[in-house]
Amino acid sequence: MKKDEMVKNDARAERGASMVEYALLVSLIAVVAIAAVTTLGTSITGKFSSASSAITGQAAAPANP
């Protein structure tokens, strides 16, 4: 095997390794983004629910014993 062929094979192997690293990085970013959206979605849903209740007067109605 010639030296030029060895260099080309090494370059191809490193290119493949880089693609795997990029794929792992993109999947990690996707997981973090999904977790953030899920957490913020739950928080925002609660805030909208309490705001809606306050607007309709349900939360402001005092209990008369």
GROMACS elastic network, one bead per residue, 0.5 to 0.9 nm:
[ bonds ]
;  ai    aj funct       b0    kb
    1     4     6  0.83799   500
    1     5     6  0.65560   500
    1     6     6  0.69934   500
    2     5     6  0.53313   500
    2     6     6  0.64311   500
    2     7     6  0.88488   500
    3     6     6  0.50524   500
    3     7     6  0.62736   500
    3     8     6  0.87107   500
    4     7     6  0.51648   500
    4     8     6  0.62751   500
    4     9     6  0.86660   500
    5     8     6  0.50824   500
    5     9     6  0.61377   500
    5    10     6  0.85813   500
    6     9     6  0.50900   500
    6    10     6  0.61396   500
    6    11     6  0.86001   500
    7    10     6  0.50869   500
    7    11     6  0.61698   500
    7    12     6  0.86637   500
    8    11     6  0.50846   500
    8    12     6  0.62315   500
    8    13     6  0.86611   500
    9    12     6  0.51152   500
    9    13     6  0.61846   500
    9    14     6  0.86567   500
   10    13     6  0.50681   500
   10    14     6  0.61828   500
   10    15     6  0.85430   500
   11    14     6  0.51726   500
   11    15     6  0.60936   500
   11    16     6  0.86423   500
   12    15     6  0.50227   500
   12    16     6  0.62354   500
   12    17     6  0.86456   500
   13    16     6  0.51611   500
   13    17     6  0.62546   500
   13    18     6  0.86740   500
   14    18     6  0.60870   500
   14    19     6  0.86143   500
   15    18     6  0.50656   500
   15    19     6  0.63296   500
   15    20     6  0.88229   500
   16    19     6  0.51282   500
   16    20     6  0.64342   500
   16    21     6  0.87771   500
   17    20     6  0.51404   500
   17    21     6  0.62906   500
   17    22     6  0.86883   500
   18    21     6  0.50303   500
   18    22     6  0.61427   500
   18    23     6  0.85521   500
   19    22     6  0.50746   500
   19    23     6  0.61202   500
   19    24     6  0.86248   500
   20    23     6  0.50507   500
   20    24     6  0.62069   500
   20    25     6  0.85765   500
   21    24     6  0.51340   500
   21    25     6  0.61333   500
   21    26     6  0.86319   500
   22    26     6  0.60883   500
   22    27     6  0.85374   500
   23    26     6  0.51585   500
   23    27     6  0.61434   500
   23    28     6  0.85780   500
   24    27     6  0.51424   500
   24    28     6  0.61273   500
   24    29     6  0.86298   500
   25    28     6  0.51326   500
   25    29     6  0.62310   500
   25    30     6  0.86230   500
   26    29     6  0.51115   500
   26    30     6  0.61691   500
   26    31     6  0.87277   500
   27    31     6  0.62456   500
   27    32     6  0.86997   500
   28    31     6  0.51521   500
   28    32     6  0.62810   500
   28    33     6  0.85876   500
   29    32     6  0.51609   500
   29    33     6  0.60660   500
   29    34     6  0.85895   500
   30    33     6  0.50632   500
   30    34     6  0.61140   500
   30    35     6  0.85799   500
   31    34     6  0.51883   500
   31    35     6  0.61920   500
   31    36     6  0.86173   500
   32    35     6  0.51258   500
   32    36     6  0.61265   500
   32    37     6  0.86255   500
   33    36     6  0.50912   500
   33    37     6  0.61231   500
   33    38     6  0.85186   500
   34    37     6  0.51817   500
   34    38     6  0.60711   500
   34    39     6  0.85806   500
   35    38     6  0.51502   500
   35    39     6  0.61495   500
   35    40     6  0.85386   500
   36    39     6  0.51946   500
   36    40     6  0.59995   500
   36    41     6  0.82475   500
   37    40     6  0.51490   500
   37    41     6  0.57053   500
   37    42     6  0.85024   500
   38    41     6  0.50500   500
   38    42     6  0.63139   500
   38    43     6  0.87389   500
   39    42     6  0.53570   500
   39    43     6  0.63959   500
   39    44     6  0.86931   500
   40    43     6  0.50137   500
   40    44     6  0.59433   500
   40    45     6  0.83867   500
   41    44     6  0.51358   500
   41    45     6  0.59909   500
   41    46     6  0.86470   500
   42    45     6  0.51422   500
   42    46     6  0.64126   500
   42    47     6  0.88378   500
   43    46     6  0.52985   500
   43    47     6  0.64220   500
   43    48     6  0.88058   500
   44    47     6  0.50401   500
   44    48     6  0.61180   500
   44    49     6  0.84545   500
   45    48     6  0.52147   500
   45    49     6  0.60725   500
   45    50     6  0.86872   500
   46    49     6  0.50507   500
   46    50     6  0.62355   500
   46    51     6  0.85605   500
   47    50     6  0.52402   500
   47    51     6  0.60996   500
   47    52     6  0.85093   500
   48    52     6  0.59675   500
   48    53     6  0.84970   500
   49    52     6  0.50927   500
   49    53     6  0.61833   500
   49    54     6  0.86329   500
   50    53     6  0.50310   500
   50    54     6  0.61434   500
   50    55     6  0.86143   500
   50    59     6  0.77054   500
   51    54     6  0.50608   500
   51    55     6  0.61628   500
   51    56     6  0.86997   500
   52    55     6  0.51187   500
   52    56     6  0.62600   500
   52    57     6  0.85225   500
   52    58     6  0.86578   500
   53    56     6  0.52960   500
   53    57     6  0.60775   500
   53    58     6  0.51686   500
   53    59     6  0.54550   500
   53    60     6  0.81929   500
   54    57     6  0.50707   500
   54    58     6  0.61044   500
   54    59     6  0.51599   500
   54    60     6  0.62449   500
   55    58     6  0.77634   500
   55    59     6  0.83755   500
   55    60     6  0.88128   500
   56    59     6  0.79619   500
   56    60     6  0.86939   500
   57    60     6  0.51889   500
   57    61     6  0.62178   500
   58    61     6  0.56461   500
   59    62     6  0.81110   500
